[in-house]
Amino acid sequence: MDLVNRVLGRHEVDEMRDVFCCGEVLNMTYLALNLSHYVNGVAKKHGEISRLMFAGYNIDAITNGVHAATWVAEPFLQLYDRYIPGWQQDNFSLRYALSIPKEEVWQAHARAKKSFIHFVNSETNAGMDVDLLTLGFARRAAAYKRADLLFTDVERLKAIAAKAGALQIVYAGKAHPQDAPGKELIKRIFSVKETLRREIKIAYLQNYSIEIGKRMTAGVDIWLNTPQPPFEASGTSGMKAAVNGVPSLSVLDGWWIEGCIEGLTGWSIGPKPQTNGPSENHSADAASLYDKLEHVILPLFYHDRSGFLDVMRHAIALNGSFFNTHRMLQQYVLKAYF
């Protein structure tokens, strides 16, 4: 509080210390809670967790969204312009994606994927194959995001790739310079990359940026997300994938609790969290991840292309049409700004 008083030099701040301070320390969260006329979490689950953390405050929830026109890859932009005119002004109309012929959806995805795989190979010399099921994982390298959950049982992963169908994985993401566990996570992925180099191709793209993010969310076949519940406030990368017809395979946390319709918009990893405390069941989550890959996703991708395209189209029609900034801002206008 001494520092606050020196910086602000306003007596009323010191007089309000009982509202937003913890002893002699300014708590920025309580400052915001007490000086805001409207408070919200960025997903329904986030709002629920926040109400438990800060009892006595009225905390609503408005789930995040992404700006669809920014994240839609050129092949899908052309497809939507042809079949859903006006979609850029009205993202809700993306629900009509269910009427786009499957073959044209696949052609658009194939163009985006071919461009992305070429980019990955030119950047990393990974020798990836455009015809293989490709998983994408790109976000800040933080321990709770568990980027290495896929490698919990390397032998089982190798067996799945050998029996159920070949797969390849593309990673990207930076750790905070002072985040030692995040840096170790990246080292772990590079270590496993070497271990699996003969059975599963893994690439890690350097210098993660918005441009690389756009390439990835359009160019992979499955978007992987493995946070430790309940630490994912919302997440948005899976929303960017959805507007490109890329389904998510994700732990039920953040926005995915709302966006996952099992087998229709994508697939869940592990059970829906029953408690609001941290879930430490890493081995069970990993087993669930392997089961979905082996028994559901790989067979669907390689042996039921029509079924896989159904999931792709529903990802656009249900998630792409809803988890966008058009809907989000409408809710802010109605709930917060007015």
Salt bridges, closest charged atoms under 4 A:
GLU12 OE2 - ARG10 NH2 2.72
ASP14 OD1 - ARG17 NH2 2.36
GLU24 OE2 - ARG17 NH1 2.55
GLU48 OE2 - LYS45 NZ 3.41
ASP60 OD2 - LYS335 NZ 3.40
GLU104 OE1 - ARG82 NH2 2.67
ASP148 OD2 - ARG188 NE 3.66
GLU155 OE2 - LYS158 NZ 3.37
GLU184 OE2 - LYS187 NZ 3.48
GLU194 OE2 - LYS193 NZ 3.87
GLU194 OE1 - ARG197 NH1 3.88
GLU199 OE2 - LYS158 NZ 3.89
GLU211 OE2 - ARG215 NE 3.96
ASP221 OD1 - HIS109 NE2 2.65
ASP221 OD2 - LYS113 NZ 2.56
GLU232 OE1 - LYS145 NZ 3.25
GLU262 OE2 - LYS292 NZ 3.01
GLU280 OE1 - HIS282 NE2 3.63
ASP285 OD2 - ARG146 NH2 2.90
ASP291 OD1 - ARG156 NH2 2.54
GLU294 OE1 - ARG156 NH2 3.27
GLU294 OE1 - HIS295 NE2 3.69
ASP310 OD1 - LYS102 NZ 2.94
ASP310 OD1 - ARG313 NH2 3.69
